[in-house]
Amino acid sequence: MPVITVNWWQGNDRHARKELVAGITDVVTRVSGCPDDAVTVIVRDVDPDHWGRGGHLADESRSRRGQR
């Protein structure tokens, strides 16, 4: 019974989440051999100001890239 958690930035719509869940489920069932209904995918939308990379918050990094 695999449980997969995906953390990605907020702003993706329902269609994108649905496509992501379907694609992950397809791969996991193909690789593991378990049935679709045994796969759980949790999608967490994270605000960029709650996401850090390289010592900076992601919303700060996006602002700097836009200024270049």
Secondary structure, 3 states (H helix, E strand, C coil): CCEEEEEEECCCCHHHHHHHHHHHHHHHHHHHCCCHHHCEEEEEEECHHHCEECCEEHHHHHHHHHHC
